[in-house]
């Protein structure tokens, strides 16, 4: 599925960062945390999602670095 080791590392990193940010947003929303921290976590999630998506488009299955 992945072309190489680098693709696996980048994809896994984006997935983990995005998951942590999404979990943080959920916890802060339920606990009534700061809106600024929620916004920052939302931006981190958004960037992780964009990097992961573009990485998949550029270096998707069957493509090498």
Residue pairs with C-beta under 8 A, 6 or more apart in sequence:
1 61
2 8
2 11
2 61
3 59
3 60
3 61
3 62
3 63
3 64
3 65
4 64
4 65
6 65
7 55
7 59
7 65
10 51
10 52
10 55
11 52
11 55
11 56
14 48
14 49
14 51
14 52
14 55
15 48
15 52
17 44
17 45
17 48
18 44
18 45
18 48
18 49
18 52
21 41
21 42
21 44
21 45
21 48
22 41
22 45
24 37
24 41
25 38
25 41
25 42
25 45
27 33
28 34
28 37
28 38
28 41
29 38
59 65
